[in-house]
Amino acid sequence: MTLDAVLARIDADLPQALDRLMHLLRIPSISTDPAFKPACAEAADWLVADLQDLGFDASSRPTPGHPMVVAHGGTGDKHLLFYGHYDVQPVDPLSLWDRDPFDPEIQDTPAGRVIRARGAADDKGQLMTFLEACRAWKAVHGSLPGKLTIFLEGEEESGSPSLIPFMQQNAAELRADIALICDTGLFESTTPAITTMLRGLLGEELTIHGPNKDLHSGMYGGAAANPIRVLSKILANMTDATGRITIPHFYDGVTELPDAIRAQWQSLAFDHAKFLGDVGLSVPAGEQDRTPLEMLWSRPTAEINGIWGGYTGDGFKTVLPAEAHAKVSFRLVGEQDPFAIREHFRKWVQDQLPADCRVEFHSHGNSPAGVMSIANPAFEAARQALTDEWGIPAAYVGCGGSIPIAGYFKTYLDMDAMLIGFGRDDDQIHSPNEKYDLECFHKGIRSWARVLAKLA
Amino acid sequence: MTLDAVLARIDADLPQALDRLMHLLRIPSISTDPAFKPACAEAADWLVADLQDLGFDASSRPTPGHPMVVAHGGTGDKHLLFYGHYDVQPVDPLSLWDRDPFDPEIQDTPAGRVIRARGAADDKGQLMTFLEACRAWKAVHGSLPGKLTIFLEGEEESGSPSLIPFMQQNAAELRADIALICDTGLFESTTPAITTMLRGLLGEELTIHGPNKDLHSGMYGGAAANPIRVLSKILANMTDATGRITIPHFYDGVTELPDAIRAQWQSLAFDHAKFLGDVGLSVPAGEQDRTPLEMLWSRPTAEINGIWGGYTGDGFKTVLPAEAHAKVSFRLVGEQDPFAIREHFRKWVQDQLPADCRVEFHSHGNSPAGVMSIANPAFEAARQALTDEWGIPAAYVGCGGSIPIAGYFKTYLDMDAMLIGFGRDDDQIHSPNEKYDLECFHKGIRSWARVLAKLA
C-alpha cells in the first residue's frame, strides 16, 4: 500500500526534516519590527528554494510589506491550496528565554522531546509538516500528491496588511477547491481537531495627549491633567464588574452558540481548572455568566496588550508626562463588524476625554470572526484521516485566536477553508521559550500524508 | 558702600561665573540611575575644589549612595548654613531635547537669554548663585561674609536615602543659626519669594503579577486575568469623579489654610488660566472644590508618574503579559504621615486584587510636608533684601514641590530653614530643554549678596 510507503519514508527522513526546519527557525523573521525586514525576505527566499527542490514552480512575490511565497505543482482533478506563515512574533522579554530564540535546539523534557525556538510552533514547524508530507510523497511516487498551490504569508503576526490586496489581485491564480490551513492546535494534547470557529481581531493603539510637555508633578500635580490617569480611567471603564464590555454597540452581531455545538463542546469535558491552573491562575476573568471555554471560543473580548507612559526606568522621577499610550485588541465573534466596532470604540474614548486632552488612534489591522461550514465532504474525509493517525476521534472545535485568512478565502476567493494543526496549549507561542513537540511535528507530517491521500 | 562694591564685582565677574556653571552642568550627575554614579562623584569633587578655592575647608563625604559635600569657612557671630543639591533628574525622553542635555549653551530667546542644560535651574544654577555671591564678597572684602557652612547633597532627585543618617551622624558639625536653601522659584516671574509651605512626598512602585508567563491573548484572552487591566482599574479608582482621592484615611492630617494665608494668597492674584494655558491645558484636574493654587500649595495629590506592561514596541503583539508596573507618588500636606499613608495605600491595593493575582511594592522615599515659622527675624530681614534687589515686595508663598530637607533641618538639627530661590515656572525642570534665565542667575547672585549683608 503506497500510503504505508509514504509514512515509512516520513519516519526514515525525520532527522533530515528536522535539519531543514532548524535552518528556517534560525532566520529571525519578526514581521512587526522593521529592523527584521531583511530576515523576512530571507525566510521567503529559503522557502522558495525548498519548494523549487520539491518540483514546485515557486516564487517570492513583493508586496508593500513582506513578500508572499506562491508555488504551484502537481496535477489532478482536485486543486488544493495550502496556507501557512513564515513570520514570527517578537521575542521580548528576551531575558526570560533560556536560550537565543533563533538558535533552535532539540531538547529532552519530562514531557518528551521538543523543538525549542521562536516560531517552532507558530508557524514554521506547522507549515513544514505539509512540505515534508509532499516531499515524502514525491520520494515514493515520483510526483506530488495532486494539484497543489502553496501560499505562505510573512505578515500574519503583524495584521496582514498586504493580504487582502494580494488575494484580490491574484484571485484567479489562488482559487482552488479547498484551502488547508496549518496554524491551529490539537484539542487537549492528544485529540486531533479541525477548527471550525475562529475569533476575529481588531487592533487599536491609542495615545492620550495632555500637557504640551512633561511637567514636574510637584509644580503641576493635582491641577494638571495626567494622561496616564486619563488612560487608566478609560481602560478601566472598558469592562464592568461582571466582566461585560461596556463600549456601546460592542455586542451587536454576537450570537449565542447553536445547541448542537454547545452539546459537543460539553462532551469534550474541557478542564477549566487545569486550563487556568497551568498558567498560575484560578479565577475566570471574563464575563461571569460564561464558562472559560465559551469565553475563549465563542465570546468577544477587549484586552490591553501593552501600556506605557511617563518614567519607566530604574529609580523614580516625579514627572507628569505629556502623553500615555496603550495597545488594545478585541477578539470578535459571530457577525461583529470590526469596522463598526472601531468607530464605536474611538467615539467612546473621545467621549471620556477631559476637554483639554486629545487622543490619537493608530489601527493595527482587523478581521471578522470565521465560522466554517462543514457541509463540504472534505471535512469528514479529513476527520477520518486524522482519526486514523492519532487513534482518537478527531473533533470539530473552536479557537480563541484569530486566523483571518480562513474568512478571507471565503470572502475574496469563494473557497472553503479547513484548519488542521498540531500545536499544544503549552507550546508558549507568543511567549518566551516557544516550543513544538517533536511528536507533533512527526505525526503532523504523517497526518498530512493521510489527508492528502484522501483528498487529492 | 561695600555692598555696592560687592554688587559691582558680581556684575563684572558674570562671564567667569557662567563659565564655572557651564563646567558643572557638563557633568551628567543623574542620581537615580546607577550608571551615572561616577558622574555624581565627579560633580561633588568639582564643588569641593571650587569651595577650597574660595577658602573653605571643604570635603566630599562618602555615603552608601552619592557623596555629601560639606564645607566650613569664615567667622562671625551668626552661623549660616547653605543647602543645595548637585544631582539632576534623568533626561528621557532624549528625543525631545533640542541639544545634548549635558552640553550647556547660552541661548537668546524672545524672553531673554537663558542657560540651557539639564540641571541649569534644578539645582546647579541655583546653588552656584550662593557660591558666586561668596566669591564676590571675598574679592572685595578679602574674607567670606560670615561664619558659613555649605552642605550640598547628591541624592535630592532620588529620594535622599542617605540624608537623614548623615544629618544625624554629623549633627554637631551641621547645626547653625539658620539654614538657607536655594531650590525654589520666584512668584510669577518677577516677584521675589520666600517659600514657607512645602508639600511632602511619598513614592511607591507597584508590580501586579497575574499569569505565570506571558500568554497569547487569543488562547487566553477573556478567561485569564490581565495584569494591565487589574492595574488600570486600581489606578483609576484612586480618584473619584470630583478629583478626591479615595484611599481610606488618606486625608487624615490634612488641615485647612489659615485665613491670613488664604487672604495673602488671594492678594497674589495668581492667574489660574495662564498657569494651565502655558502648558496647553485649561481644565483644573484636581479636587473640583479647590482653586488651582490651593491644589498646588496646600492640597495633597495622588499622581501616576510612570506605567508600563506588555508589548510597547513598534507594531502589535497580542500578548497578555505576566505583569504590569506603575510608579505612583503622593504629595503630602499639613500633618499627613507618609508612613501611615504608605500602609493605607498598600492595603487598599491588596484589597482590590483578584484572588489569583498578587502585588509587589517597592518604596521610593518619603517625607512629610514642611511648614516654616516666620517668627525668626531673619525672615523679615531676607524679605527686605530681596525687595531691594528686585524692586517688588517679596512674598511668602507655598510650593507644590517637595524639598524634604527644609523639614529635616527642623526635625534633626532644630534649625529654622529659609527657602529662597530664583527659578521661573517655565524653566522646564524635570522636562526636556530645562533652562535657567541668565537674569535669574545674575540677580540671584546679587540677591544672596544682599541677604548675606543683612544676616551675617
Chai-1 contact restraints between the chains, C-beta under 6 A:
chainA,res_idxA,chainB,res_idxB,connection_type,confidence,min_distance_angstrom,max_distance_angstrom,comment,restraint_id
A,T32,B,G315,contact,1.0,0.0,6.0,A-B,restraint_1
A,D33,B,D314,contact,1.0,0.0,6.0,A-B,restraint_2
A,P90,B,K317,contact,1.0,0.0,6.0,A-B,restraint_3
A,S158,B,G315,contact,1.0,0.0,6.0,A-B,restraint_4
A,G203,B,F316,contact,1.0,0.0,6.0,A-B,restraint_5
A,P211,B,V279,contact,1.0,0.0,6.0,A-B,restraint_6
A,P211,B,G280,contact,1.0,0.0,6.0,A-B,restraint_7
A,P211,B,L281,contact,1.0,0.0,6.0,A-B,restraint_8
A,N212,B,V279,contact,1.0,0.0,6.0,A-B,restraint_9
A,N212,B,G280,contact,1.0,0.0,6.0,A-B,restraint_10
A,K213,B,S431,contact,1.0,0.0,6.0,A-B,restraint_11
A,D214,B,S431,contact,1.0,0.0,6.0,A-B,restraint_12
A,H216,B,I429,contact,1.0,0.0,6.0,A-B,restraint_13
A,H216,B,H430,contact,1.0,0.0,6.0,A-B,restraint_14
A,S217,B,E303,contact,1.0,0.0,6.0,A-B,restraint_15
A,G218,B,G400,contact,1.0,0.0,6.0,A-B,restraint_16
A,G218,B,G401,contact,1.0,0.0,6.0,A-B,restraint_17
A,G218,B,S402,contact,1.0,0.0,6.0,A-B,restraint_18
A,M219,B,G400,contact,1.0,0.0,6.0,A-B,restraint_19
A,M219,B,G401,contact,1.0,0.0,6.0,A-B,restraint_20
A,G221,B,T301,contact,1.0,0.0,6.0,A-B,restraint_21
A,G221,B,E303,contact,1.0,0.0,6.0,A-B,restraint_22
A,G221,B,R331,contact,1.0,0.0,6.0,A-B,restraint_23
A,G222,B,G286,contact,1.0,0.0,6.0,A-B,restraint_24
A,G222,B,M295,contact,1.0,0.0,6.0,A-B,restraint_25
A,G222,B,R299,contact,1.0,0.0,6.0,A-B,restraint_26
A,G222,B,T301,contact,1.0,0.0,6.0,A-B,restraint_27
A,A223,B,P284,contact,1.0,0.0,6.0,A-B,restraint_28
A,A223,B,G286,contact,1.0,0.0,6.0,A-B,restraint_29
A,A223,B,P292,contact,1.0,0.0,6.0,A-B,restraint_30
A,A223,B,M295,contact,1.0,0.0,6.0,A-B,restraint_31
A,A223,B,L296,contact,1.0,0.0,6.0,A-B,restraint_32
A,A224,B,L281,contact,1.0,0.0,6.0,A-B,restraint_33
A,A224,B,A285,contact,1.0,0.0,6.0,A-B,restraint_34
A,A225,B,L281,contact,1.0,0.0,6.0,A-B,restraint_35
A,A225,B,A285,contact,1.0,0.0,6.0,A-B,restraint_36
A,N226,B,E303,contact,1.0,0.0,6.0,A-B,restraint_37
A,I228,B,I304,contact,1.0,0.0,6.0,A-B,restraint_38
A,I228,B,I307,contact,1.0,0.0,6.0,A-B,restraint_39
A,R229,B,I304,contact,1.0,0.0,6.0,A-B,restraint_40
A,S232,B,S232,contact,1.0,0.0,6.0,A-B,restraint_41
A,S232,B,L235,contact,1.0,0.0,6.0,A-B,restraint_42
A,S232,B,A236,contact,1.0,0.0,6.0,A-B,restraint_43
A,K233,B,A236,contact,1.0,0.0,6.0,A-B,restraint_44
A,L235,B,S232,contact,1.0,0.0,6.0,A-B,restraint_45
A,A236,B,S232,contact,1.0,0.0,6.0,A-B,restraint_46
A,A236,B,K233,contact,1.0,0.0,6.0,A-B,restraint_47
A,A236,B,A236,contact,1.0,0.0,6.0,A-B,restraint_48
A,V279,B,P211,contact,1.0,0.0,6.0,A-B,restraint_49
A,V279,B,N212,contact,1.0,0.0,6.0,A-B,restraint_50
A,G280,B,P211,contact,1.0,0.0,6.0,A-B,restraint_51
A,G280,B,N212,contact,1.0,0.0,6.0,A-B,restraint_52
A,L281,B,P211,contact,1.0,0.0,6.0,A-B,restraint_53
A,L281,B,A224,contact,1.0,0.0,6.0,A-B,restraint_54
A,L281,B,A225,contact,1.0,0.0,6.0,A-B,restraint_55
A,L281,B,D356,contact,1.0,0.0,6.0,A-B,restraint_56
A,S282,B,D356,contact,1.0,0.0,6.0,A-B,restraint_57
A,V283,B,P354,contact,1.0,0.0,6.0,A-B,restraint_58
A,V283,B,A355,contact,1.0,0.0,6.0,A-B,restraint_59
A,V283,B,D356,contact,1.0,0.0,6.0,A-B,restraint_60
A,P284,B,A223,contact,1.0,0.0,6.0,A-B,restraint_61
A,A285,B,A224,contact,1.0,0.0,6.0,A-B,restraint_62
A,A285,B,A225,contact,1.0,0.0,6.0,A-B,restraint_63
A,G286,B,G222,contact,1.0,0.0,6.0,A-B,restraint_64
A,G286,B,A223,contact,1.0,0.0,6.0,A-B,restraint_65
A,P292,B,A223,contact,1.0,0.0,6.0,A-B,restraint_66
A,M295,B,G222,contact,1.0,0.0,6.0,A-B,restraint_67
A,M295,B,A223,contact,1.0,0.0,6.0,A-B,restraint_68
A,L296,B,A223,contact,1.0,0.0,6.0,A-B,restraint_69
A,R299,B,G222,contact,1.0,0.0,6.0,A-B,restraint_70
A,T301,B,G221,contact,1.0,0.0,6.0,A-B,restraint_71
A,T301,B,G222,contact,1.0,0.0,6.0,A-B,restraint_72
A,E303,B,S217,contact,1.0,0.0,6.0,A-B,restraint_73
A,E303,B,G221,contact,1.0,0.0,6.0,A-B,restraint_74
A,E303,B,N226,contact,1.0,0.0,6.0,A-B,restraint_75
A,I304,B,I228,contact,1.0,0.0,6.0,A-B,restraint_76
A,I304,B,R229,contact,1.0,0.0,6.0,A-B,restraint_77
A,N305,B,G310,contact,1.0,0.0,6.0,A-B,restraint_78
A,N305,B,Y311,contact,1.0,0.0,6.0,A-B,restraint_79
A,N305,B,T318,contact,1.0,0.0,6.0,A-B,restraint_80
A,N305,B,V319,contact,1.0,0.0,6.0,A-B,restraint_81
A,G306,B,G310,contact,1.0,0.0,6.0,A-B,restraint_82
A,G306,B,Y311,contact,1.0,0.0,6.0,A-B,restraint_83
A,G306,B,T312,contact,1.0,0.0,6.0,A-B,restraint_84
A,I307,B,I228,contact,1.0,0.0,6.0,A-B,restraint_85
A,I307,B,I307,contact,1.0,0.0,6.0,A-B,restraint_86
A,I307,B,G309,contact,1.0,0.0,6.0,A-B,restraint_87
A,W308,B,W308,contact,1.0,0.0,6.0,A-B,restraint_88
A,W308,B,T312,contact,1.0,0.0,6.0,A-B,restraint_89
A,G309,B,I307,contact,1.0,0.0,6.0,A-B,restraint_90
A,G310,B,N305,contact,1.0,0.0,6.0,A-B,restraint_91
A,G310,B,G306,contact,1.0,0.0,6.0,A-B,restraint_92
A,Y311,B,N305,contact,1.0,0.0,6.0,A-B,restraint_93
A,Y311,B,G306,contact,1.0,0.0,6.0,A-B,restraint_94
A,T312,B,G306,contact,1.0,0.0,6.0,A-B,restraint_95
A,T312,B,W308,contact,1.0,0.0,6.0,A-B,restraint_96
A,D314,B,D33,contact,1.0,0.0,6.0,A-B,restraint_97
A,G315,B,T32,contact,1.0,0.0,6.0,A-B,restraint_98
A,G315,B,S158,contact,1.0,0.0,6.0,A-B,restraint_99
A,F316,B,G203,contact,1.0,0.0,6.0,A-B,restraint_100
A,F316,B,H364,contact,1.0,0.0,6.0,A-B,restraint_101
A,K317,B,P90,contact,1.0,0.0,6.0,A-B,restraint_102
A,T318,B,N305,contact,1.0,0.0,6.0,A-B,restraint_103
A,T318,B,S329,contact,1.0,0.0,6.0,A-B,restraint_104
A,V319,B,N305,contact,1.0,0.0,6.0,A-B,restraint_105
A,V319,B,H430,contact,1.0,0.0,6.0,A-B,restraint_106
A,S329,B,T318,contact,1.0,0.0,6.0,A-B,restraint_107
A,R331,B,G221,contact,1.0,0.0,6.0,A-B,restraint_108
A,P354,B,V283,contact,1.0,0.0,6.0,A-B,restraint_109
A,A355,B,V283,contact,1.0,0.0,6.0,A-B,restraint_110
A,D356,B,L281,contact,1.0,0.0,6.0,A-B,restraint_111
A,D356,B,S282,contact,1.0,0.0,6.0,A-B,restraint_112
A,D356,B,V283,contact,1.0,0.0,6.0,A-B,restraint_113
A,H364,B,F316,contact,1.0,0.0,6.0,A-B,restraint_114
A,G400,B,G218,contact,1.0,0.0,6.0,A-B,restraint_115
A,G400,B,M219,contact,1.0,0.0,6.0,A-B,restraint_116
A,G401,B,G218,contact,1.0,0.0,6.0,A-B,restraint_117
A,S402,B,G218,contact,1.0,0.0,6.0,A-B,restraint_118
A,I429,B,H216,contact,1.0,0.0,6.0,A-B,restraint_119
A,H430,B,H216,contact,1.0,0.0,6.0,A-B,restraint_120
A,H430,B,V319,contact,1.0,0.0,6.0,A-B,restraint_121
A,S431,B,K213,contact,1.0,0.0,6.0,A-B,restraint_122
A,S431,B,D214,contact,1.0,0.0,6.0,A-B,restraint_123
